[in-house]
Amino acid sequence: MAALQSNYAYRMGERYGQHPDDDQFPGKLIIVEGIDGSGKSTQLDLLQKWLKSRNLVTAFTEWNSSPIVKRTTKQAKTRELLTPMSFSLIHAADFASRVHAQILPALRAGATVLADRYVYTAFARDATRGVNRDWVRRIYSFAVMPSLALYFRVPLEVSIERLSAGREELKYYEAGQDMGFSSDRMESFRLFQSKLLEEYEGLTEEFGLMTIDATQPIAVQQQQVRRYVEPLIEDAMEVGGQSVPEALAHAGLAGRYVTEPPPRRLTEQDILRLERSPE
């Protein structure tokens, strides 16, 4: 029983950045960050397609997607019940579920894990909502450091322009209206996102996130992403003549640890940028 408990115990550091398993797994963890409208999800999707074309096993995970808390989160948001602290804790629960059910098993197996948002999203959003920064870093002490963290930097006005072209309406929490910045949803979003940008700039310096200019053409950004990723995948886990679930099964994992990114519909802005991109 003691051995069983040891194998499945959650290993943690004192705070994020001090995990005993940092850099100890055969797999690689590549994460993308940025404010809404930065284009990070498009870049991660392009990266995964490129990795698959090289016959590599990839696992994908995204923010606020654990089935354990997703329904609860949706109901609380709909009824506008979340306080800054409960918002922080419910997202930490979601993240903890995905770390131990998806991310760590895939890293142990040697897969390349792609994450659309990581702990830095919590650090930026929670601090913007007034939650103590040091407390949040301690809450996420169960998370390992990524092999590569990419921050897609985009000016606020560009972000707003892209979002306006791609969605009909901003949501209450997305616009930061729970903080009382403004009764006007777009103005609240502008103020909320500007504060997030400030937090991300600090996180880039604190944790060494690699910055990519997200105003560049999509193809140019992707070239930069691949240059950062290439050195990390020299010995990455390959599919071989198997399916992805079979490759993971041979490493002791079920195929459920590998998920595909949800289909993403290109916005008018995406199409325009693709048309302007060099071949």
C-alpha positions as MATLAB code, in Angstrom:
seq = 'MAALQSNYAYRMGERYGQHPDDDQFPGKLIIVEGIDGSGKSTQLDLLQKWLKSRNLVTAFTEWNSSPIVKRTTKQAKTRELLTPMSFSLIHAADFASRVHAQILPALRAGATVLADRYVYTAFARDATRGVNRDWVRRIYSFAVMPSLALYFRVPLEVSIERLSAGREELKYYEAGQDMGFSSDRMESFRLFQSKLLEEYEGLTEEFGLMTIDATQPIAVQQQQVRRYVEPLIEDAMEVGGQSVPEALAHAGLAGRYVTEPPPRRLTEQDILRLERSPE';
ca = [
       0.000    0.000    0.000;
       2.850    2.391    0.826;
       4.416    1.755   -2.583;
       1.073    2.385   -4.282;
       0.628    5.663   -2.426;
       4.172    6.693   -3.345;
       3.586    6.043   -7.050;
       0.421    8.131   -7.168;
       1.222   10.861   -4.643;
       1.072   14.398   -5.989;
       4.577   15.815   -6.001;
       4.766   19.547   -5.326;
       7.238   22.323   -4.705;
       6.904   25.242   -2.341;
       5.616   27.362   -5.208;
       5.429   27.284   -8.982;
       8.896   27.082  -10.513;
      10.256   24.804   -7.773;
       8.679   21.464   -8.719;
      10.933   18.417   -8.072;
      10.042   16.976  -11.494;
      10.905   20.037  -13.588;
      12.868   18.881  -16.685;
      12.660   15.237  -15.540;
      10.250   13.797  -18.141;
      11.129   12.321  -21.543;
       8.287   14.256  -23.199;
       8.220   17.985  -23.926;
       5.620   20.542  -22.837;
       5.065   23.465  -25.196;
       2.593   26.153  -24.135;
       1.205   29.327  -25.690;
      -0.025   32.435  -23.913;
      -1.465   35.805  -24.841;
      -4.517   37.993  -24.404;
      -7.689   37.247  -26.352;
      -7.202   38.018  -30.030;
      -3.450   37.375  -29.987;
      -3.722   34.504  -32.480;
      -1.985   32.000  -30.189;
      -4.559   29.235  -30.804;
      -4.076   29.495  -34.567;
      -0.327   29.155  -34.117;
      -0.662   26.148  -31.819;
      -2.975   24.444  -34.304;
      -0.465   25.033  -37.119;
       2.322   23.707  -34.897;
       0.438   20.512  -34.122;
      -0.210   19.873  -37.817;
       3.507   20.344  -38.489;
       4.512   17.958  -35.682;
       2.079   15.347  -36.976;
       3.541   15.706  -40.471;
       6.857   14.706  -38.860;
       5.204   11.594  -37.450;
       5.385   12.726  -33.807;
       2.934   11.846  -31.043;
       1.255   14.974  -29.706;
      -1.216   15.559  -26.890;
      -3.351   18.686  -26.694;
      -4.979   20.406  -23.720;
      -6.687   23.767  -23.326;
      -7.736   26.093  -20.529;
     -10.967   25.398  -18.666;
     -11.721   22.094  -20.392;
     -11.726   19.460  -17.632;
     -15.089   17.639  -17.549;
     -14.882   17.597  -13.751;
     -15.506   21.334  -13.344;
     -16.486   22.578  -16.820;
     -20.229   22.301  -16.199;
     -19.984   23.960  -12.786;
     -17.896   26.780  -14.214;
     -20.372   27.368  -17.043;
     -23.336   27.506  -14.654;
     -21.555   29.888  -12.273;
     -20.568   32.189  -15.132;
     -24.087   32.186  -16.555;
     -25.510   33.205  -13.188;
     -22.601   35.622  -12.520;
     -21.805   33.966   -9.195;
     -18.001   33.884   -9.302;
     -15.945   36.130   -7.030;
     -12.247   36.709   -7.845;
     -11.217   34.082   -5.283;
     -13.767   31.451   -6.372;
     -12.834   32.164  -10.000;
      -9.189   31.496   -9.117;
      -9.913   28.277   -7.237;
     -12.280   26.783   -9.807;
      -9.747   27.299  -12.588;
      -7.013   25.819  -10.387;
      -9.219   22.736   -9.901;
      -9.714   22.453  -13.659;
      -5.988   22.791  -14.249;
      -5.065   20.261  -11.551;
      -7.424   17.722  -13.122;
      -5.855   18.141  -16.547;
      -2.280   18.107  -15.223;
      -2.721   14.731  -13.544;
      -5.075   13.128  -16.097;
      -3.555   14.427  -19.339;
      -0.331   16.398  -19.137;
       1.864   14.366  -16.763;
       0.940   10.918  -18.186;
       1.704   12.103  -21.721;
       5.016   13.654  -20.623;
       6.000   10.431  -18.848;
       5.231    8.509  -22.043;
       7.484   10.791  -24.082;
       4.803   12.616  -26.074;
       4.984   16.264  -27.098;
       2.282   18.057  -25.118;
       0.745   21.243  -26.517;
      -1.177   23.487  -24.122;
      -3.372   26.394  -25.162;
      -2.823   28.501  -22.019;
      -0.983   27.356  -18.915;
      -0.471   28.662  -15.368;
       0.460   32.108  -16.671;
      -3.157   32.699  -17.671;
      -4.146   32.244  -14.026;
      -1.264   34.413  -12.834;
      -2.312   37.268  -15.144;
      -6.083   37.053  -14.719;
      -6.073   36.427  -10.973;
      -3.673   39.300  -10.288;
      -5.784   41.598  -12.462;
      -8.770   40.612  -10.320;
      -6.864   41.503   -7.162;
      -5.862   38.028   -5.964;
      -2.493   37.911   -4.178;
       0.259   37.018   -6.675;
       2.360   34.981   -4.261;
      -0.681   32.990   -3.109;
      -1.542   32.064   -6.702;
       2.021   30.877   -7.380;
       1.801   28.637   -4.327;
      -1.587   27.247   -5.394;
      -0.037   26.116   -8.692;
       2.980   24.475   -7.054;
       1.801   21.109   -8.461;
       2.528   22.248  -12.041;
       5.829   21.534  -13.799;
       7.618   24.192  -15.803;
       7.093   23.950  -19.575;
       9.911   23.082  -21.942;
       8.961   26.123  -24.007;
       6.579   28.981  -23.188;
       5.597   31.295  -26.038;
       3.914   34.631  -25.404;
       2.176   36.195  -28.397;
       2.376   39.926  -27.800;
      -0.290   42.010  -29.495;
      -1.336   45.664  -29.005;
      -4.710   46.146  -27.355;
      -6.259   47.865  -30.376;
      -5.255   45.011  -32.680;
      -6.741   42.498  -30.248;
     -10.034   44.389  -30.116;
     -10.165   44.702  -33.914;
      -9.677   40.956  -34.351;
     -12.260   40.039  -31.733;
     -14.808   42.459  -33.163;
     -14.476   40.742  -36.549;
     -14.754   37.243  -35.096;
     -17.519   37.336  -32.454;
     -20.902   38.830  -31.991;
     -20.763   39.694  -28.289;
     -18.286   39.746  -25.413;
     -19.247   37.784  -22.305;
     -19.552   39.200  -18.785;
     -16.391   37.685  -17.254;
     -14.461   37.868  -20.504;
     -14.986   41.628  -20.435;
     -13.962   41.821  -16.759;
     -17.304   43.332  -15.780;
     -17.211   41.457  -12.491;
     -14.531   43.964  -11.447;
     -16.739   46.993  -11.987;
     -14.325   48.714  -14.369;
     -17.190   50.068  -16.465;
     -20.885   49.409  -17.099;
     -20.125   49.496  -20.823;
     -18.992   46.004  -21.834;
     -16.535   47.035  -24.539;
     -14.960   49.711  -22.348;
     -14.705   47.226  -19.483;
     -13.033   44.738  -21.841;
     -10.571   47.412  -22.957;
      -9.620   48.251  -19.363;
      -9.446   44.592  -18.315;
      -7.249   43.586  -21.257;
      -4.904   46.537  -20.747;
      -4.313   45.377  -17.167;
      -3.744   41.819  -18.421;
      -1.123   43.103  -20.851;
       0.730   44.719  -17.956;
       0.666   41.455  -16.013;
       1.918   39.464  -19.005;
       4.847   41.837  -19.453;
       5.854   41.163  -15.862;
       5.420   37.394  -16.293;
       7.593   37.431  -19.413;
      10.426   38.874  -17.367;
       9.793   36.716  -14.277;
       9.534   33.348  -16.033;
      11.416   33.895  -19.280;
       8.527   33.503  -21.710;
       9.687   33.735  -25.323;
       7.960   36.656  -27.005;
       6.600   36.611  -30.552;
       5.272   39.701  -32.297;
       1.690   38.643  -33.011;
       1.148   41.479  -35.487;
       3.379   39.746  -38.014;
       1.888   37.626  -40.825;
       0.707   34.207  -39.638;
       3.322   32.378  -41.716;
       6.168   34.477  -40.306;
       5.037   33.789  -36.744;
       4.815   30.073  -37.449;
       8.355   30.037  -38.824;
       9.565   31.550  -35.567;
       7.545   29.059  -33.520;
       9.097   26.137  -35.402;
      12.607   27.499  -34.909;
      12.005   27.530  -31.152;
      10.458   24.038  -31.176;
      12.885   22.239  -33.501;
      15.703   21.701  -30.944;
      13.209   20.196  -28.473;
      11.912   17.395  -30.711;
      15.102   15.707  -31.880;
      14.335   12.622  -29.769;
      10.568   13.056  -29.531;
       8.234   10.074  -29.450;
       7.259    8.935  -32.960;
       4.079    7.237  -34.091;
       5.904    4.826  -36.406;
       3.597    2.406  -38.181;
       1.025    2.650  -35.384;
      -1.926    4.856  -34.676;
      -1.445    7.486  -31.969;
      -3.501    5.492  -29.401;
      -1.408    2.389  -30.185;
       1.834    4.329  -29.730;
       0.681    5.561  -26.336;
      -0.631    2.134  -25.363;
       2.868    0.732  -25.858;
       4.070    3.361  -23.410;
       1.431    2.283  -20.886;
      -1.170    4.958  -21.660;
      -4.674    4.798  -23.017;
      -5.550    6.826  -26.100;
      -7.822    9.063  -24.049;
      -4.736   11.018  -23.000;
      -4.411   12.354  -26.520;
      -7.040   14.831  -27.632;
      -7.381   16.779  -30.855;
      -7.737   20.560  -30.797;
     -11.355   21.481  -31.509;
     -11.999   22.562  -35.110;
     -11.372   26.279  -35.382;
     -13.307   28.451  -37.792;
     -11.134   31.114  -39.381;
     -12.268   34.695  -38.899;
     -12.224   37.309  -41.641;
      -9.062   38.726  -40.074;
      -7.349   35.313  -40.247;
      -8.215   34.962  -43.913;
      -6.941   38.455  -44.733;
      -3.664   37.812  -42.907;
      -3.197   34.465  -44.667;
      -3.761   36.083  -48.047;
      -1.132   38.724  -47.254;
       1.390   36.189  -45.927;
       4.382   35.213  -48.097;
       4.333   31.765  -49.667;
];
